[in-house]
Amino acid sequence: MKIASLAALALVLAPPVTGAQLVCLPNDHWGQILVGYMRLFSVTPTGGNQTVRINLGLPYITDASAVKLVTAEQTCKKARDAYIANASATATVRPAGPVYVIVIGDKYAVIDPVYRYSTIDTMTIQILDSKFKLLHFFG
């Protein structure tokens, strides 16, 4: 199942976080992998990928260039602040560091590679609308 592969991916995608002042994580190897997965689920998906798109509340995209990593610090700060506000107060690791922010049409996927919502060792992906309100989360 595609959600299982996303969980497996999230398990291994915990890159070292450096530069405590950063808000946006860079367009690095891990960022490109995450963009690739968001494209897989959003850009003309079929079968199981379509199911994941619907479950995550991602828009249907026909142009792959509409799915990309955000590098604008102001946008990342808004997304990170929303991510932190939505995070579980009982989490053992609180989100506070830089995040990957991927724009998917009019939605954002936000990932803190350190934060874990539960005891399952996978990254938490939050899907936010254009006003940075939580729509869905996976993790």
N, CA, C and O atoms as CSV, one atom per row, in Angstrom:
chain,resi,resn,atom,element,x,y,z
A,1,MET,N,N,0.832,-1.181,0.000
A,1,MET,CA,C,0.000,0.000,0.000
A,1,MET,C,C,0.882,1.251,0.000
A,1,MET,O,O,1.943,1.255,0.623
A,2,LYS,N,N,0.461,2.297,-0.681
A,2,LYS,CA,C,1.260,3.497,-0.844
A,2,LYS,C,C,1.505,4.240,0.473
A,2,LYS,O,O,2.579,4.814,0.656
A,3,ILE,N,N,0.538,4.241,1.390
A,3,ILE,CA,C,0.749,4.910,2.673
A,3,ILE,C,C,1.858,4.196,3.434
A,3,ILE,O,O,2.643,4.845,4.125
A,4,ALA,N,N,1.936,2.890,3.322
A,4,ALA,CA,C,3.007,2.147,3.981
A,4,ALA,C,C,4.357,2.555,3.408
A,4,ALA,O,O,5.331,2.665,4.153
A,5,SER,N,N,4.433,2.781,2.094
A,5,SER,CA,C,5.705,3.194,1.521
A,5,SER,C,C,6.061,4.604,1.938
A,5,SER,O,O,7.241,4.924,2.084
A,6,LEU,N,N,5.064,5.458,2.134
A,6,LEU,CA,C,5.329,6.804,2.637
A,6,LEU,C,C,5.844,6.719,4.066
A,6,LEU,O,O,6.751,7.461,4.442
A,7,ALA,N,N,5.276,5.826,4.865
A,7,ALA,CA,C,5.735,5.638,6.249
A,7,ALA,C,C,7.167,5.122,6.267
A,7,ALA,O,O,7.982,5.582,7.067
A,8,ALA,N,N,7.478,4.173,5.393
A,8,ALA,CA,C,8.834,3.641,5.328
A,8,ALA,C,C,9.811,4.731,4.898
A,8,ALA,O,O,10.919,4.815,5.426
A,9,LEU,N,N,9.410,5.555,3.953
A,9,LEU,CA,C,10.244,6.657,3.509
A,9,LEU,C,C,10.483,7.619,4.659
A,9,LEU,O,O,11.617,8.034,4.898
A,10,ALA,N,N,9.437,7.971,5.361
A,10,ALA,CA,C,9.550,8.920,6.460
A,10,ALA,C,C,10.456,8.397,7.558
A,10,ALA,O,O,11.111,9.179,8.247
A,11,LEU,N,N,10.501,7.090,7.727
A,11,LEU,CA,C,11.337,6.498,8.752
A,11,LEU,C,C,12.810,6.747,8.490
A,11,LEU,O,O,13.577,6.953,9.430
A,12,VAL,N,N,13.216,6.732,7.243
A,12,VAL,CA,C,14.627,6.883,6.926
A,12,VAL,C,C,15.012,8.315,6.558
A,12,VAL,O,O,16.197,8.604,6.389
A,13,LEU,N,N,14.065,9.190,6.433
A,13,LEU,CA,C,14.366,10.554,6.013
A,13,LEU,C,C,14.573,11.493,7.190
A,13,LEU,O,O,13.897,12.517,7.281
A,14,ALA,N,N,15.450,11.182,8.051
A,14,ALA,CA,C,15.734,12.069,9.171
A,14,ALA,C,C,17.142,12.608,9.002
A,14,ALA,O,O,18.070,12.146,9.666
A,15,PRO,N,N,17.309,13.593,8.109
A,15,PRO,CA,C,18.633,14.129,7.864
A,15,PRO,C,C,19.125,14.914,9.066
A,15,PRO,O,O,18.320,15.394,9.864
A,16,PRO,N,N,20.423,15.049,9.203
A,16,PRO,CA,C,20.932,15.869,10.291
A,16,PRO,C,C,20.513,17.318,10.067
A,16,PRO,O,O,20.608,17.835,8.954
A,17,VAL,N,N,20.059,17.954,11.110
A,17,VAL,CA,C,19.615,19.338,11.015
A,17,VAL,C,C,20.732,20.221,11.524
A,17,VAL,O,O,21.185,20.077,12.660
A,18,THR,N,N,21.172,21.130,10.682
A,18,THR,CA,C,22.224,22.054,11.076
A,18,THR,C,C,21.741,23.465,10.855
A,18,THR,O,O,20.748,23.688,10.162
A,19,GLY,N,N,22.431,24.411,11.434
A,19,GLY,CA,C,22.063,25.805,11.247
A,19,GLY,C,C,20.793,26.152,11.981
A,19,GLY,O,O,19.742,26.306,11.359
A,20,ALA,N,N,20.866,26.279,13.298
A,20,ALA,CA,C,19.686,26.472,14.136
A,20,ALA,C,C,18.866,27.698,13.743
A,20,ALA,O,O,17.690,27.780,14.097
A,21,GLN,N,N,19.449,28.645,13.027
A,21,GLN,CA,C,18.719,29.853,12.666
A,21,GLN,C,C,17.841,29.663,11.434
A,21,GLN,O,O,16.996,30.510,11.144
A,22,LEU,N,N,18.025,28.585,10.718
A,22,LEU,CA,C,17.230,28.338,9.523
A,22,LEU,C,C,15.767,28.093,9.871
A,22,LEU,O,O,15.454,27.531,10.921
A,23,VAL,N,N,14.893,28.512,8.997
A,23,VAL,CA,C,13.481,28.150,9.097
A,23,VAL,C,C,13.170,27.151,7.994
A,23,VAL,O,O,12.550,26.118,8.247
A,24,CYS,N,N,13.596,27.451,6.776
A,24,CYS,CA,C,13.418,26.541,5.641
A,24,CYS,C,C,14.606,25.590,5.575
A,24,CYS,O,O,15.757,26.025,5.621
A,25,LEU,N,N,14.331,24.307,5.468
A,25,LEU,CA,C,15.417,23.389,5.158
A,25,LEU,C,C,15.718,23.534,3.666
A,25,LEU,O,O,14.819,23.832,2.880
A,26,PRO,N,N,16.962,23.326,3.275
A,26,PRO,CA,C,17.372,23.621,1.898
A,26,PRO,C,C,16.837,22.620,0.884
A,26,PRO,O,O,16.327,21.552,1.224
A,27,ASN,N,N,16.974,23.009,-0.352
A,27,ASN,CA,C,16.592,22.155,-1.468
A,27,ASN,C,C,17.694,21.110,-1.658
A,27,ASN,O,O,18.438,21.135,-2.639
A,28,ASP,N,N,17.775,20.192,-0.692
A,28,ASP,CA,C,18.816,19.168,-0.683
A,28,ASP,C,C,18.261,17.826,-1.151
A,28,ASP,O,O,17.139,17.740,-1.650
A,29,HIS,N,N,19.053,16.801,-0.983
A,29,HIS,CA,C,18.649,15.456,-1.404
A,29,HIS,C,C,17.323,15.036,-0.776
A,29,HIS,O,O,16.436,14.540,-1.472
A,30,TRP,N,N,17.182,15.232,0.538
A,30,TRP,CA,C,15.966,14.823,1.248
A,30,TRP,C,C,14.768,15.645,0.795
A,30,TRP,O,O,13.672,15.112,0.621
A,31,GLY,N,N,14.978,16.934,0.607
A,31,GLY,CA,C,13.895,17.783,0.112
A,31,GLY,C,C,13.403,17.333,-1.247
A,31,GLY,O,O,12.198,17.325,-1.502
A,32,GLN,N,N,14.320,16.959,-2.119
A,32,GLN,CA,C,13.935,16.499,-3.451
A,32,GLN,C,C,13.189,15.165,-3.394
A,32,GLN,O,O,12.276,14.929,-4.185
A,33,ILE,N,N,13.575,14.296,-2.460
A,33,ILE,CA,C,12.841,13.038,-2.294
A,33,ILE,C,C,11.414,13.321,-1.843
A,33,ILE,O,O,10.469,12.722,-2.358
A,34,LEU,N,N,11.253,14.225,-0.889
A,34,LEU,CA,C,9.914,14.573,-0.403
A,34,LEU,C,C,9.079,15.220,-1.502
A,34,LEU,O,O,7.893,14.920,-1.635
A,35,VAL,N,N,9.683,16.098,-2.284
A,35,VAL,CA,C,8.976,16.705,-3.421
A,35,VAL,C,C,8.548,15.600,-4.390
A,35,VAL,O,O,7.432,15.621,-4.907
A,36,GLY,N,N,9.432,14.648,-4.630
A,36,GLY,CA,C,9.106,13.535,-5.526
A,36,GLY,C,C,7.895,12.753,-5.049
A,36,GLY,O,O,7.037,12.379,-5.849
A,37,TYR,N,N,7.823,12.503,-3.747
A,37,TYR,CA,C,6.660,11.782,-3.212
A,37,TYR,C,C,5.391,12.614,-3.315
A,37,TYR,O,O,4.331,12.087,-3.654
A,38,MET,N,N,5.485,13.895,-3.029
A,38,MET,CA,C,4.294,14.735,-3.136
A,38,MET,C,C,3.825,14.818,-4.590
A,38,MET,O,O,2.624,14.879,-4.854
A,39,ARG,N,N,4.775,14.820,-5.533
A,39,ARG,CA,C,4.397,14.783,-6.955
A,39,ARG,C,C,3.754,13.445,-7.300
A,39,ARG,O,O,2.759,13.397,-8.023
A,40,LEU,N,N,4.318,12.368,-6.787
A,40,LEU,CA,C,3.779,11.039,-7.047
A,40,LEU,C,C,2.312,10.964,-6.634
A,40,LEU,O,O,1.493,10.362,-7.329
A,41,PHE,N,N,1.985,11.582,-5.492
A,41,PHE,CA,C,0.629,11.519,-4.974
A,41,PHE,C,C,-0.294,12.588,-5.543
A,41,PHE,O,O,-1.514,12.447,-5.465
A,42,SER,N,N,0.266,13.663,-6.118
A,42,SER,CA,C,-0.574,14.793,-6.541
A,42,SER,C,C,-0.696,14.978,-8.044
A,42,SER,O,O,-1.742,15.401,-8.535
A,43,VAL,N,N,0.357,14.668,-8.772
A,43,VAL,CA,C,0.372,14.959,-10.206
A,43,VAL,C,C,-0.215,13.770,-10.960
A,43,VAL,O,O,0.414,12.722,-11.103
A,44,THR,N,N,-1.432,13.968,-11.433
A,44,THR,CA,C,-2.193,12.949,-12.170
A,44,THR,C,C,-2.027,11.546,-11.583
A,44,THR,O,O,-1.624,10.625,-12.294
A,45,PRO,N,N,-2.335,11.374,-10.290
A,45,PRO,CA,C,-2.165,10.067,-9.662
A,45,PRO,C,C,-3.231,9.066,-10.109
A,45,PRO,O,O,-4.327,9.441,-10.527
A,46,THR,N,N,-2.882,7.800,-10.012
A,46,THR,CA,C,-3.828,6.722,-10.312
A,46,THR,C,C,-3.737,5.675,-9.211
A,46,THR,O,O,-2.768,5.645,-8.453
A,47,GLY,N,N,-4.731,4.832,-9.126
A,47,GLY,CA,C,-4.719,3.704,-8.195
A,47,GLY,C,C,-4.462,4.112,-6.757
A,47,GLY,O,O,-5.121,5.002,-6.219
A,48,GLY,N,N,-3.487,3.441,-6.140
A,48,GLY,CA,C,-3.153,3.690,-4.747
A,48,GLY,C,C,-2.664,5.101,-4.488
A,48,GLY,O,O,-2.906,5.660,-3.418
A,49,ASN,N,N,-1.974,5.682,-5.462
A,49,ASN,CA,C,-1.512,7.062,-5.294
A,49,ASN,C,C,-2.693,8.033,-5.228
A,49,ASN,O,O,-2.641,9.031,-4.510
A,50,GLN,N,N,-3.742,7.741,-5.971
A,50,GLN,CA,C,-4.959,8.557,-5.921
A,50,GLN,C,C,-5.587,8.455,-4.534
A,50,GLN,O,O,-6.065,9.454,-3.996
A,51,THR,N,N,-5.590,7.269,-3.958
A,51,THR,CA,C,-6.136,7.070,-2.613
A,51,THR,C,C,-5.341,7.873,-1.585
A,51,THR,O,O,-5.924,8.518,-0.714
A,52,VAL,N,N,-4.022,7.835,-1.685
A,52,VAL,CA,C,-3.180,8.617,-0.771
A,52,VAL,C,C,-3.472,10.101,-0.940
A,52,VAL,O,O,-3.597,10.824,0.049
A,53,ARG,N,N,-3.582,10.565,-2.190
A,53,ARG,CA,C,-3.880,11.977,-2.449
A,53,ARG,C,C,-5.167,12.383,-1.740
A,53,ARG,O,O,-5.214,13.422,-1.081
A,54,ILE,N,N,-6.191,11.581,-1.869
A,54,ILE,CA,C,-7.481,11.895,-1.254
A,54,ILE,C,C,-7.371,11.853,0.267
A,54,ILE,O,O,-7.881,12.742,0.949
A,55,ASN,N,N,-6.707,10.826,0.805
A,55,ASN,CA,C,-6.570,10.696,2.254
A,55,ASN,C,C,-5.776,11.831,2.880
A,55,ASN,O,O,-6.064,12.245,4.003
A,56,LEU,N,N,-4.787,12.335,2.169
A,56,LEU,CA,C,-3.989,13.452,2.685
A,56,LEU,C,C,-4.610,14.808,2.361
A,56,LEU,O,O,-4.132,15.837,2.838
A,57,GLY,N,N,-5.660,14.817,1.560
A,57,GLY,CA,C,-6.299,16.079,1.203
A,57,GLY,C,C,-5.483,16.904,0.230
A,57,GLY,O,O,-5.583,18.131,0.218
A,58,LEU,N,N,-4.674,16.240,-0.587
A,58,LEU,CA,C,-3.851,16.953,-1.560
A,58,LEU,C,C,-4.665,17.266,-2.807
A,58,LEU,O,O,-5.542,16.492,-3.189
A,59,PRO,N,N,-4.379,18.391,-3.440
A,59,PRO,CA,C,-5.096,18.712,-4.671
A,59,PRO,C,C,-4.611,17.844,-5.829
A,59,PRO,O,O,-3.507,17.301,-5.802
A,60,TYR,N,N,-5.457,17.730,-6.838
A,60,TYR,CA,C,-5.098,17.042,-8.085
A,60,TYR,C,C,-4.356,18.059,-8.944
A,60,TYR,O,O,-4.899,19.117,-9.261
A,61,ILE,N,N,-3.131,17.746,-9.317
A,61,ILE,CA,C,-2.267,18.671,-10.051
A,61,ILE,C,C,-1.938,18.053,-11.413
A,61,ILE,O,O,-1.665,16.856,-11.504
A,62,THR,N,N,-1.963,18.861,-12.458
A,62,THR,CA,C,-1.573,18.355,-13.770
A,62,THR,C,C,-0.190,18.832,-14.191
A,62,THR,O,O,0.392,18.285,-15.128
A,63,ASP,N,N,0.345,19.845,-13.510
A,63,ASP,CA,C,1.655,20.408,-13.846
A,63,ASP,C,C,2.619,20.139,-12.696
A,63,ASP,O,O,2.466,20.706,-11.614
A,64,ALA,N,N,3.611,19.278,-12.921
A,64,ALA,CA,C,4.559,18.898,-11.870
A,64,ALA,C,C,5.298,20.096,-11.294
A,64,ALA,O,O,5.727,20.052,-10.141
A,65,SER,N,N,5.457,21.163,-12.065
A,65,SER,CA,C,6.173,22.342,-11.551
A,65,SER,C,C,5.389,23.074,-10.469
A,65,SER,O,O,5.938,23.942,-9.791
A,66,ALA,N,N,4.103,22.734,-10.297
A,66,ALA,CA,C,3.289,23.335,-9.232
A,66,ALA,C,C,3.554,22.666,-7.879
A,66,ALA,O,O,2.989,23.070,-6.863
A,67,VAL,N,N,4.411,21.646,-7.871
A,67,VAL,CA,C,4.803,20.964,-6.634
A,67,VAL,C,C,6.297,21.200,-6.468
A,67,VAL,O,O,7.108,20.638,-7.204
A,68,LYS,N,N,6.658,22.040,-5.491
A,68,LYS,CA,C,8.073,22.391,-5.332
A,68,LYS,C,C,8.376,22.783,-3.892
A,68,LYS,O,O,7.488,23.119,-3.109
A,69,LEU,N,N,9.652,22.726,-3.579
A,69,LEU,CA,C,10.115,23.079,-2.254
A,69,LEU,C,C,10.091,24.598,-2.104
A,69,LEU,O,O,10.521,25.328,-2.996
A,70,VAL,N,N,9.586,25.058,-0.970
A,70,VAL,CA,C,9.540,26.492,-0.675
A,70,VAL,C,C,10.855,26.873,-0.009
A,70,VAL,O,O,11.339,26.173,0.881
A,71,THR,N,N,11.428,27.992,-0.448
A,71,THR,CA,C,12.659,28.475,0.164
A,71,THR,C,C,12.500,29.884,0.736
A,71,THR,O,O,13.442,30.423,1.317
A,72,ALA,N,N,11.329,30.481,0.579
A,72,ALA,CA,C,11.080,31.823,1.119
A,72,ALA,C,C,10.919,31.714,2.635
A,72,ALA,O,O,9.990,31.069,3.120
A,73,GLU,N,N,11.815,32.338,3.369
A,73,GLU,CA,C,11.819,32.227,4.826
A,73,GLU,C,C,10.493,32.664,5.455
A,73,GLU,O,O,10.046,32.045,6.420
A,74,GLN,N,N,9.862,33.701,4.940
A,74,GLN,CA,C,8.604,34.188,5.516
A,74,GLN,C,C,7.504,33.121,5.402
A,74,GLN,O,O,6.753,32.898,6.351
A,75,THR,N,N,7.416,32.477,4.261
A,75,THR,CA,C,6.430,31.409,4.065
A,75,THR,C,C,6.756,30.227,4.971
A,75,THR,O,O,5.864,29.661,5.603
A,76,CYS,N,N,8.032,29.854,5.035
A,76,CYS,CA,C,8.427,28.744,5.897
A,76,CYS,C,C,8.141,29.050,7.361
A,76,CYS,O,O,7.731,28.161,8.107
A,77,LYS,N,N,8.351,30.291,7.781
A,77,LYS,CA,C,8.086,30.657,9.172
A,77,LYS,C,C,6.601,30.503,9.497
A,77,LYS,O,O,6.248,29.970,10.548
A,78,LYS,N,N,5.733,30.966,8.601
A,78,LYS,CA,C,4.285,30.809,8.822
A,78,LYS,C,C,3.914,29.328,8.890
A,78,LYS,O,O,3.132,28.916,9.746
A,79,ALA,N,N,4.480,28.534,7.979
A,79,ALA,CA,C,4.184,27.102,7.947
A,79,ALA,C,C,4.734,26.411,9.189
A,79,ALA,O,O,4.054,25.577,9.788
A,80,ARG,N,N,5.964,26.752,9.580
A,80,ARG,CA,C,6.552,26.145,10.774
A,80,ARG,C,C,5.773,26.516,12.033
A,80,ARG,O,O,5.526,25.663,12.885
A,81,ASP,N,N,5.387,27.778,12.152
A,81,ASP,CA,C,4.619,28.220,13.321
A,81,ASP,C,C,3.286,27.475,13.411
A,81,ASP,O,O,2.857,27.096,14.501
A,82,ALA,N,N,2.637,27.267,12.268
A,82,ALA,CA,C,1.381,26.502,12.247
A,82,ALA,C,C,1.652,25.045,12.623
A,82,ALA,O,O,0.886,24.444,13.376
A,83,TYR,N,N,2.726,24.488,12.108
A,83,TYR,CA,C,3.106,23.101,12.402
A,83,TYR,C,C,3.300,22.922,13.903
A,83,TYR,O,O,2.792,21.967,14.491
A,84,ILE,N,N,4.031,23.840,14.518
A,84,ILE,CA,C,4.276,23.775,15.961
A,84,ILE,C,C,2.967,23.898,16.730
A,84,ILE,O,O,2.737,23.154,17.683
A,85,ALA,N,N,2.116,24.820,16.328
A,85,ALA,CA,C,0.831,25.017,17.010
A,85,ALA,C,C,-0.055,23.773,16.918
A,85,ALA,O,O,-0.825,23.492,17.836
A,86,ASN,N,N,0.051,23.034,15.823
A,86,ASN,CA,C,-0.771,21.842,15.615
A,86,ASN,C,C,-0.194,20.589,16.255
A,86,ASN,O,O,-0.882,19.573,16.353
A,87,ALA,N,N,1.054,20.647,16.688
A,87,ALA,CA,C,1.736,19.464,17.209
A,87,ALA,C,C,1.161,19.043,18.559
A,87,ALA,O,O,0.643,19.864,19.316
A,88,SER,N,N,1.262,17.780,18.834
A,88,SER,CA,C,0.760,17.221,20.083
A,88,SER,C,C,1.544,17.754,21.277
A,88,SER,O,O,2.775,17.732,21.279
A,89,ALA,N,N,0.832,18.229,22.280
A,89,ALA,CA,C,1.469,18.736,23.496
A,89,ALA,C,C,2.133,17.625,24.293
A,89,ALA,O,O,2.982,17.895,25.143
A,90,THR,N,N,1.761,16.393,24.032
A,90,THR,CA,C,2.325,15.267,24.779
A,90,THR,C,C,3.472,14.590,24.034
A,90,THR,O,O,3.984,13.570,24.494
A,91,ALA,N,N,3.874,15.127,22.921
A,91,ALA,CA,C,4.944,14.506,22.139
A,91,ALA,C,C,6.251,14.512,22.929
A,91,ALA,O,O,6.533,15.455,23.669
A,92,THR,N,N,7.031,13.476,22.770
A,92,THR,CA,C,8.314,13.414,23.462
A,92,THR,C,C,9.332,14.344,22.817
A,92,THR,O,O,10.218,14.852,23.504
A,93,VAL,N,N,9.227,14.573,21.535
A,93,VAL,CA,C,10.091,15.519,20.830
A,93,VAL,C,C,9.206,16.600,20.248
A,93,VAL,O,O,8.389,16.329,19.367
A,94,ARG,N,N,9.357,17.811,20.727
A,94,ARG,CA,C,8.547,18.926,20.236
A,94,ARG,C,C,9.177,19.510,18.987
A,94,ARG,O,O,10.401,19.618,18.908
A,95,PRO,N,N,8.365,19.890,18.006
A,95,PRO,CA,C,8.923,20.540,16.826
A,95,PRO,C,C,9.413,21.937,17.185
A,95,PRO,O,O,8.753,22.653,17.938
A,96,ALA,N,N,10.522,22.312,16.670
A,96,ALA,CA,C,11.033,23.649,16.933
A,96,ALA,C,C,12.054,24.077,15.890
A,96,ALA,O,O,12.395,25.255,15.790
A,97,GLY,N,N,12.530,23.130,15.128
A,97,GLY,CA,C,13.600,23.423,14.193
A,97,GLY,C,C,13.110,23.795,12.820
A,97,GLY,O,O,11.922,24.043,12.613
A,98,PRO,N,N,14.030,23.832,11.889
A,98,PRO,CA,C,13.677,24.137,10.507
A,98,PRO,C,C,12.820,23.029,9.903
A,98,PRO,O,O,12.841,21.889,10.366
A,99,VAL,N,N,12.073,23.377,8.873
A,99,VAL,CA,C,11.133,22.450,8.254
A,99,VAL,C,C,11.308,22.441,6.739
A,99,VAL,O,O,11.816,23.389,6.140
A,100,TYR,N,N,10.870,21.339,6.144
A,100,TYR,CA,C,10.676,21.295,4.705
A,100,TYR,C,C,9.250,21.757,4.459
A,100,TYR,O,O,8.317,21.275,5.100
A,101,VAL,N,N,9.081,22.690,3.531
A,101,VAL,CA,C,7.757,23.145,3.135
A,101,VAL,C,C,7.656,22.926,1.634
A,101,VAL,O,O,8.470,23.425,0.856
A,102,ILE,N,N,6.645,22.173,1.249
A,102,ILE,CA,C,6.434,21.878,-0.168
A,102,ILE,C,C,5.089,22.456,-0.556
A,102,ILE,O,O,4.067,22.134,0.051
A,103,VAL,N,N,5.089,23.310,-1.565
A,103,VAL,CA,C,3.827,23.846,-2.069
A,103,VAL,C,C,3.286,22.864,-3.090
A,103,VAL,O,O,4.008,22.390,-3.967
A,104,ILE,N,N,1.997,22.568,-2.957
A,104,ILE,CA,C,1.304,21.629,-3.843
A,104,ILE,C,C,0.041,22.344,-4.285
A,104,ILE,O,O,-0.998,22.253,-3.631
A,105,GLY,N,N,0.136,23.056,-5.401
A,105,GLY,CA,C,-1.001,23.866,-5.829
A,105,GLY,C,C,-1.273,24.943,-4.802
A,105,GLY,O,O,-0.445,25.829,-4.591
A,106,ASP,N,N,-2.440,24.873,-4.154
A,106,ASP,CA,C,-2.795,25.872,-3.140
A,106,ASP,C,C,-2.665,25.325,-1.716
A,106,ASP,O,O,-3.216,25.904,-0.781
A,107,LYS,N,N,-1.950,24.229,-1.547
A,107,LYS,CA,C,-1.746,23.606,-0.241
A,107,LYS,C,C,-0.244,23.550,0.067
A,107,LYS,O,O,0.600,23.721,-0.812
A,108,TYR,N,N,0.050,23.307,1.334
A,108,TYR,CA,C,1.434,23.133,1.765
A,108,TYR,C,C,1.565,21.813,2.513
A,108,TYR,O,O,0.716,21.468,3.335
A,109,ALA,N,N,2.625,21.084,2.225
A,109,ALA,CA,C,3.018,19.933,3.042
A,109,ALA,C,C,4.206,20.415,3.866
A,109,ALA,O,O,5.181,20.935,3.324
A,110,VAL,N,N,4.110,20.235,5.185
A,110,VAL,CA,C,5.156,20.715,6.086
A,110,VAL,C,C,5.705,19.516,6.858
A,110,VAL,O,O,4.952,18.732,7.436
A,111,ILE,N,N,7.034,19.392,6.853
A,111,ILE,CA,C,7.687,18.256,7.486
A,111,ILE,C,C,8.855,18.759,8.323
A,111,ILE,O,O,9.753,19.426,7.810
A,112,ASP,N,N,8.839,18.437,9.612
A,112,ASP,CA,C,9.987,18.641,10.491
A,112,ASP,C,C,10.641,17.272,10.602
A,112,ASP,O,O,10.023,16.354,11.141
A,113,PRO,N,N,11.872,17.097,10.113
A,113,PRO,CA,C,12.475,15.764,10.095
A,113,PRO,C,C,12.797,15.206,11.479
A,113,PRO,O,O,13.148,14.032,11.595
A,114,VAL,N,N,12.688,16.014,12.528
A,114,VAL,CA,C,13.002,15.562,13.875
A,114,VAL,C,C,11.754,15.193,14.664
A,114,VAL,O,O,11.772,14.245,15.449
A,115,TYR,N,N,10.675,15.933,14.462
A,115,TYR,CA,C,9.459,15.764,15.265
A,115,TYR,C,C,8.743,14.454,14.960
A,115,TYR,O,O,8.629,14.055,13.801
A,116,ARG,N,N,8.258,13.784,16.016
A,116,ARG,CA,C,7.448,12.576,15.898
A,116,ARG,C,C,6.157,12.787,16.669
A,116,ARG,O,O,6.197,13.131,17.850
A,117,TYR,N,N,5.031,12.592,16.034
A,117,TYR,CA,C,3.722,12.768,16.672
A,117,TYR,C,C,3.448,11.675,17.687
A,117,TYR,O,O,2.833,11.919,18.725
A,118,SER,N,N,3.904,10.476,17.388
A,118,SER,CA,C,3.615,9.335,18.246
A,118,SER,C,C,4.890,8.536,18.461
A,118,SER,O,O,5.976,8.955,18.061
A,119,THR,N,N,4.746,7.404,19.085
A,119,THR,CA,C,5.907,6.547,19.325
A,119,THR,C,C,6.368,5.829,18.058
A,119,THR,O,O,7.443,5.230,18.042
A,120,ILE,N,N,5.571,5.885,17.012
A,120,ILE,CA,C,5.990,5.315,15.723
A,120,ILE,C,C,7.062,6.239,15.158
A,120,ILE,O,O,6.872,7.454,15.099
A,121,ASP,N,N,8.164,5.676,14.752
A,121,ASP,CA,C,9.301,6.489,14.335
A,121,ASP,C,C,9.182,6.934,12.880
A,121,ASP,O,O,9.990,6.551,12.034
A,122,THR,N,N,8.170,7.741,12.603
A,122,THR,CA,C,8.019,8.321,11.268
A,122,THR,C,C,7.863,9.826,11.398
A,122,THR,O,O,7.366,10.329,12.406
A,123,MET,N,N,8.287,10.524,10.383
A,123,MET,CA,C,8.096,11.970,10.378
A,123,MET,C,C,6.614,12.289,10.261
A,123,MET,O,O,5.844,11.534,9.668
A,124,THR,N,N,6.234,13.406,10.829
A,124,THR,CA,C,4.852,13.859,10.743
A,124,THR,C,C,4.747,14.865,9.609
A,124,THR,O,O,5.480,15.853,9.562
A,125,ILE,N,N,3.832,14.600,8.708
A,125,ILE,CA,C,3.569,15.498,7.590
A,125,ILE,C,C,2.231,16.167,7.852
A,125,ILE,O,O,1.214,15.494,8.015
A,126,GLN,N,N,2.236,17.484,7.892
A,126,GLN,CA,C,0.990,18.230,8.029
A,126,GLN,C,C,0.664,18.876,6.688
A,126,GLN,O,O,1.536,19.438,6.025
A,127,ILE,N,N,-0.599,18.786,6.303
A,127,ILE,CA,C,-1.079,19.444,5.090
A,127,ILE,C,C,-1.851,20.677,5.542
A,127,ILE,O,O,-2.822,20.577,6.291
A,128,LEU,N,N,-1.407,21.840,5.075
A,128,LEU,CA,C,-2.019,23.114,5.445
A,128,LEU,C,C,-2.641,23.763,4.221
A,128,LEU,O,O,-2.199,23.541,3.094
A,129,ASP,N,N,-3.675,24.569,4.452
A,129,ASP,CA,C,-4.261,25.313,3.337
A,129,ASP,C,C,-3.448,26.581,3.086
A,129,ASP,O,O,-2.422,26.796,3.731
A,130,SER,N,N,-3.891,27.407,2.168
A,130,SER,CA,C,-3.138,28.605,1.788
A,130,SER,C,C,-3.068,29.648,2.899
A,130,SER,O,O,-2.272,30.584,2.829
A,131,LYS,N,N,-3.908,29.481,3.928
A,131,LYS,CA,C,-3.869,30.386,5.087
A,131,LYS,C,C,-3.182,29.715,6.279
A,131,LYS,O,O,-3.256,30.202,7.407
A,132,PHE,N,N,-2.518,28.599,6.011
A,132,PHE,CA,C,-1.737,27.855,7.002
A,132,PHE,C,C,-2.600,27.236,8.099
A,132,PHE,O,O,-2.171,27.119,9.247
A,133,LYS,N,N,-3.795,26.850,7.740
A,133,LYS,CA,C,-4.689,26.129,8.645
A,133,LYS,C,C,-4.536,24.639,8.369
A,133,LYS,O,O,-4.438,24.221,7.215
A,134,LEU,N,N,-4.516,23.838,9.437
A,134,LEU,CA,C,-4.343,22.406,9.310
A,134,LEU,C,C,-5.533,21.760,8.611
A,134,LEU,O,O,-6.683,21.977,8.991
A,135,LEU,N,N,-5.243,20.965,7.588
A,135,LEU,CA,C,-6.275,20.196,6.893
A,135,LEU,C,C,-6.172,18.714,7.258
A,135,LEU,O,O,-7.171,18.081,7.597
A,136,HIS,N,N,-4.960,18.172,7.185
A,136,HIS,CA,C,-4.726,16.748,7.454
A,136,HIS,C,C,-3.324,16.581,7.986
A,136,HIS,O,O,-2.467,17.448,7.808
A,137,PHE,N,N,-3.097,15.453,8.643
A,137,PHE,CA,C,-1.725,15.116,9.008
A,137,PHE,C,C,-1.514,13.623,8.883
A,137,PHE,O,O,-2.450,12.829,8.973
A,138,PHE,N,N,-0.271,13.267,8.675
A,138,PHE,CA,C,0.139,11.875,8.578
A,138,PHE,C,C,1.384,11.707,9.428
A,138,PHE,O,O,2.342,12.466,9.281
A,139,GLY,N,N,1.381,10.738,10.300
A,139,GLY,CA,C,2.582,10.500,11.102
A,139,GLY,C,C,2.275,9.795,12.369
A,139,GLY,O,O,3.179,9.520,13.157
